[in-house]
Amino acid sequence: MEDGNSRNPPVDLKGGFYDSGNNIKFSFPTAYTVTLLSWSVIEYHEKFDDINELDHVKDIIKWGTDYLLKASVRSNSTKEPVTLYSQVAKAKKCHSFESFLLLWTYVLNFVTFGFSQVGSTGNGTNPFTDLSCWEKPEDMSYPRPVFACDGTTAADLAGEVVAALSAASIVFRDEKDYSNELVQAAESLYVAATKKGQTTYTSVKACGGEASRVYNSSGFQDELVWGGTWLFFATGNTTFLEYAALNFSAAIKQQDPKEQGVFYWNNKVVATGILLTRLRFFRDLGFPFEIGFKAASDMTEAMICSYLSDKHFHKSPGGLIVLMPDGSPPIQYAATASFLTKLYSDYLELGLQSSVTCGKDGFSLQTMRSFSTSQVRYILGENPMKMSYLVGFGKKYPTHVHHRAASIPKDGKKYSCLEGEQWKVKKEPNPNTLFGAMVAGPDKSDKFSDDRTKPWFTEPTIASNAGLVAALIATHDPPGPNLGIDQERIFSSIHLTPPAP
């Protein structure tokens, strides 16, 4: 409740989302989460409404955008840069020797004063940080510093925040004042982000030096074309689309080769390709956008074919697509692949196309949808471990989730950092069930360890959960005879006449 007070002058950074099992707030994955949730609502709001979840998901989106508005501060002067707050709370872990000294200090305090005084060191300050302290969020006593960026140089963070505010403005179009506030903030930030001197937010130590340990950004061009595309949808201003279309090929080249075909918090290329292809299908604007549209369409078809064939990406023995074999557990990437494939199949059907073709390979809409559904079913329990990776769903799911609040009992007692360690290493299940959280999941061989001390298996993140929400709603049966997708809502601000054939 005091987040931001450590700044001089203080800023109001209450709100937002903690990430993973930690008590840290990162703006980069928060913005990605808001963008993806908003996109799923724009496309499938009819399905959300049918299961009485539309108001709920909109509340979650608004909680995120309210925070992002606070975290992207515009100056009254057009010459002053936009300030972006990238992180609240320190993430840096202590080095082993430092950890030993801290632990020894705590032990001495315990011997001298008992656990009641263990919350601080002898000089009255708490040396722990979020990643070195296992403590409930309501019991936090360590400092929560704020990390700030220049929106002109931190182009990737700025681009993602632009995407989030722009996409959410379409979700809240019926709330005109709020929607306009989101659009105005996005436009101001985008103008700053597309000036010269751009770099990634994690390459600037004071901005994202610590975030680089967990959310390191490998480039900024994908976020700028992603943000520009969403800002075009929000405003209808072709200046933003022109930037996105003309720089799309540059974004393809800048992406990490190991991430080609992967949609997640660090790579928006394939998702932007889907959006530009949507424009080409239903609002082809011709010159000067066609070159970018064609590149996007070609890449999208190749990506979908790579998901469905076994020539590029392999699948685990249980059928889970493995998009980054040397990366983290694959289910977060499988979830977004499921979403994009199902969404693209709906676009094809709306355009009266029955298949996707890449060279000699051809895949029907049914094949695309079967793939999407298979990935969701795997996540929900149809896998070799017979384990649902969605906490609280099914007969068997993870009970040792790597999450501070879930693992420490709600017993009216305050546990210090040192005391909290006992709950981290306990073999018993968590006393609190983290309903609805998708954990990191199994490895590429379908193996999974339900162990709180192994976060690479049991830690949930807001970004991966957003991907699951998108996949679940995309593969959910529509309420009526149609596809349950809104073809026109995303175009509601676009009042251009397509060129004559």
N, C-alpha and C positions, 0 to 999 in steps of 0.2 A: 504493500500500500504506500510505500515511500519511494518507489522506483522513480528515478529522475531527480530526486532531491540532492543527490551528490554532485550534480552539475553546478557550475557557477556562471550565470545564474541558474537556479533550479528549473527543470522542465517537468511537465506532467507526463509520465510514461506508465501510468497505471493501466491495467488491462492487458490484452494480448494473450498469447498462449505460451505456456512452458512447453519445452520440446523434449521428446524422448522420456526417459525416466528421471530427467534432471529438473532443476529449478531455474534454468536459463531461458531467456527469450532471445531468439534469433529472428531478425526481420526478413532475411532472405528466404528461408523455408516457409515462414509465415505468409509472405506474399505469394509464393508459389501455391501454397495450400488454398488461399483465398481465390486465386485465379482458377484453379482446377475445379473447386467446388462451384464457383460461379458458372463456369462453362457447362458443367453437368446440369445445372439448374436451367440455364438458357435453352439448352437442347431438349431436356427431358422433364420440364416442370410439370407436365401433365401426369407423368408417372409418379413424381414426388407427391403431387396432390392426391393421387389415387390411393396412396398408402399413408396419407395423413402425416407426411414428413416435410411438406413444403415450407410451412412456417418455421419448423425446427431448423432446417438447413439454412434458411434465410437469416435466422437469429445468429447462427454460428458465423455466417459470412459477415454479418454486420459487426459482430464482436471483433472480427479480424480487421475490417476496414476502419472501424473507429480507432483502433490502435495504430494502424498504418497512417492515418491522417495526423495523429500526434507525432509519429516517428519520421514524418517528412515535412519539415518546417520551412515555409517560404518566407523570405525576407520581404519587408515593405519596399525595399529598393531592388529594382531590376538588375542592378549591377552586382549585388551581393549573391553569392552562391546559395543554392538550396542545401540545407543541412539534413542529412539522413542519419537516424540513430539505428545502428546496425545490430546492437547487442546490449542486453542488460544482464549483468552478473558475470563474474569472472569465470572463465572456463579452464584456465591454465592449471594443469596438475603440478604438484610439487615434484622436484627431483627426488630421487631416492634418499639422498643424504638429508635434504630439507624435511622430507616426510619423517625420517627417523628423529630429527630434532624436535619436530612438532609433536610427534607421538610421545617422546620422552618428557616434554614439557607438560603434556596432558597427564601423563602418569604421575609426575611429581605433584601436580595440582590435585589429582585425585587422592594421593596419599596424604597430602596436607589438609585439604579442605573437603574432600568427598565430592561426589558427582554434582552436587548443587553448584559448585564453582568451576566446573570443567568447561563451561561455555566460553571462557576467555583465557588468554595467557596472562602471565604475571604483569604485563604492562597495560592491561585493560583492553587490548585489541584482539580480535579473532583472526588468526593467520590463515584459516581454511578458505577454500574456494568451493564452488558448487561441485566440481568433479572430484574433489578430495574429501568431501563431507557427505555422509549418508544421513540426511535429516529431512523431516517432513517440511513441506513448504511453509506451513504456519509457524514452524519453530525456527526458521532461519535467523541466525544471528551474525553471520559473516557479511562483509561489505558487498554491495551490489553496484559496482561501477558501471558507467554508461560509456559506450563506444560510439563516436560520431564520425561521419564521413561528409565529404564535399560531394553533393549530387552531380557536379559537373564531371568529376573524375571517376567516381564509383558507378560507372555506367551500367554494369550488370545488375547491381542492387536497384538502381533507379529504374531500369527497364522493367524489372519484375514488379516493382511497386506500381509502376504505370499500368502494367497489364492487370494487376489485381484491382486497382481502383476503377479502371475502364470497364472490365468485365462485370464488376459488381454494380456499376452504374446502370448497366442494362438490366440486371436482376431487379434493381430498385427503381426502374423507370416510372412506375406509378407513384413513387414518392419523389416528386419533382425537385423539391429543395435539396434533399439529400443526394439525389442522383446528380444534380448540377454541381454540388459541392465536390463530389468525387471526380467528376469530369474536369472541373477547373484545376483541382490539385494535380491530376494526371497530366494535363496539358502543360502546366507550369514546369513540372518535373521533367517532362520529355524534352522540352526546349533546352533545359540545362544539360540533360544527359547526352544530347546529340551534338554538343559543341566539341571543339577540338580538345585533345588532352585526355581522352577517355582511357580508363584502365579498369581492372577488376578490383572490387572492394577488398578482397583478401590480400591484394598485393600492397596495400597501404597499411602499415603496422598499426597506426592509431585507429584505423577504421575497422579492419577485419583481420588483423594479425592473429588474434586468438580464434576467431571463427574458422580460420583456415584449417584448424586441427580437425574440425568435424564437418564444415560446410565450405570447403575450398572451391572457389570458382575457377574454371579453366579458361574462361573467355567471356566477352561481353556482347559480341555481335548477335548471338542468338537471343539474348534478352531484349536487345534494342529492336530487332525485327518483330519479336513476339509482342513487345509493348506497343510498337507502332501499329501492328495489325489490330490489336484490341482497341487502341485509341481511335483508329479509323471506324471500327464497328460502333464505338460509343458516340462519335461525333459526325461521321459522314464526310469528314475533311480528307480529301484525297492526298493532301500533302503527307500525311502520316502513312498512308498506304504506299505512296510512291517511294518513301524511304525504305519501307519494309520490302517491297518487291524488288527494288534495285539493289538492295544489300543482302538479299536472301542467299545468293550464291556465295557471297563472302562468309556468311554464317555457316554454310555447309563446310567450307574449307577450314574455318577456324575451329570446328569442333574436334574434340579428341577422337582419333580414329577408333579407339576401343569403345567409344560410346555411340557409334553410328547405329541408328535404329532404336536407340534407347530414349525414352521420355521419362525424365525425372527432374528433381529440383535443379540439377546442374546443366541440363541439356533440353532446350525447347525447340530444336530444329525440326524434328519430325512432327511435333504438334503444330508448329507454325505452317509446315507444309500441308497438313490436313486442312487448316483454316483457309489458306490461300487456294487450295483445290476446291473447297466449298464455294468460295467466291467465283472461281472459274466455272463451276457447274451451273450456278444459279444466278450470278450477277456478273457475267464476263464483261469487264470494263475496257478491254482492248488496250491500245497504246496509251501510256508507256509501260503498262503493267504486265503485258502478255509474256515477256521474257521470264520474269519472276514467277508468274503463274505456271508457265510450262515447266520450269525447273522444279517447282513445288509438286506439280502433278506427277511428273516422271519419278521423282524421289518417293512420293507417297505410294505409288503402285509398286515400286521396287521393294519398299519397306514391307508392305502387306504380304507380298509374295515371299519375302525372306522369313516372315513369321510362319507362314503356312507350309513352306517346303523345308526339307532338312539339309539343304545345300549350304546355308550360311550359318544359321543358329541351330545348335543341338538342343535336345530336350532331355531332361533327367529320365532315369528309368521309369519313374512314375508319370511322366508326361508333362512336367513343368518346363516351359521354355527357359533356356539359360542364355540371357542376353549379354551378360558380362561375366564370363567364366572365371576371371581372375579378380572379380570384385566382391562386393558384399552379397549376402544371401539373396537369391533371385526373385522372391515373390513380389517385392515392390515393383520391379520392372515388368514382371508378368501381368500384374494388375493393370498397369497403364497400357500395355500392349493389348490386353483384352478390351479395354475401353476404346482405344483408337480403332481397332479392327471392327468392333461392332458398330461404332459410330460411322465409319467409312462405308460399311455395308448398307447402313440406312441411307446414306447419301446416294449411293449407287441405285438403290431401289427407288428413291424419290426421283432420280434422274432416268428411271426406266432402263437401267442397265442390270444385267443378270450375273455378271462375273467381272473379275479383274484378271488381266492378262499381262504377263511379263515374259517376253521372248516366247519360248516354247511352253511355258507353264501357264495354265489357266485354272482359276479357282472360282467356284460358284459362291453365291451369297450364303448358301447353306454351309459350305465348308468354312467360310469365314466366321459364321456365327457359332458353328460347332467348336471351333478353336477358342473363341471368346468364352463360351460357356465352360469348356473344359478347364480353363485356367482358374475361373472362379470356383468351380467345384473342387478342384485340387486344394485351393486355399481353405475351403470350408470343410474339408475332411476326406475327400476322395483321393487319398494318397497312400503310399506304402506304410506310413506311420499311423494311419487311421486317426490322424490328429487334426482337429480344426485349429487353424492358426488365428482365428478370431476369438478372442477371450470371451467366454460366456455363451458361445454358440456350439451346439452339438453335445454329444455325450463325453467327449474327451477333448480338452483344450489346455493350453499352458496354465499352470497354477503358480509358477515361480517367476512371474514377469519382472524384468529388471526395471523397477519403478519405485522410487522412494516412498511416495504416499501409499502405494498399494501394499508395500512390504512391512510397514511399521504399524502396529495396532493403534486403533483409535480408543485409547484407554484413559484419556485425561492426563497422561504424563508427558512431560517434555523431555525428549531424548537429545542429548548433545551429539556433536559429530562423532566423538569416540564411542558413545553408547549406541549410536545408530548402526555402527558396523556390525553389531551382533545380529541385527535383522537382515543385513545384506547377505551374511554367510549362513544363516539358518537353513537347515534342510527341509523344514516344514513349509507347506504351501503358504502363499501370501494370506494374511488375515482379511484383506480387502480385495474383492474381485474387480478388476479393471474392465468392466463390461464394454464391449465394442472395440477394444484395441487390437489391431493386427500386429503381431510381433514380427521380428525380423525373419523368422521362419527357418526352414531347413537349408542345408547346403545343396550343391548341384548334384549330389548323389542321393538326395531325399533323406539324409540323416539329420536328426534334430535332437538337441539336448535341452530338456526343460530345467535349466539351471540359471538361477538369478545372477550368478557371478560370471556368466558367459553372455554378455549383451549382444554379441554377434548372432545369437539365436533368439534371445528373449526380450530384446528392447523394442518397444514400439516408437514410431515417430509420427508427427502430425502430417508430414508430407506423404509418407507411404499410406497412411489411412485415407487421405484425400483421394489417392489413386484407387483404393479399394471401393470407396463410395461411388466414384465415377463408373467403375466396372460393374458394380452391383446394380446401379440404376440403369445402365445401358443394356444389360442382359436381362433385366426384369421384364416380364411379359407386359405388353401395353394393355391399358384398361379397355380399349375398344378395338374395332377392326383395323384401325390404322397402325402406324409404327410407334405411336407415342412420342414422336419427335416434332418439334416446332420448326418448320422450315424457314419461317419469315421473321421471327422475333429478333434474331441477331442482325437483321437488315433494317430494323425499324428507323434508324437514323440516316439511312442511305437513300437519297432522293435523286439519283442519277439515272438517266435513260441509257441502257446498254447500246452500244453502236449497232448500226444496221448490219445484217449479215452480208 
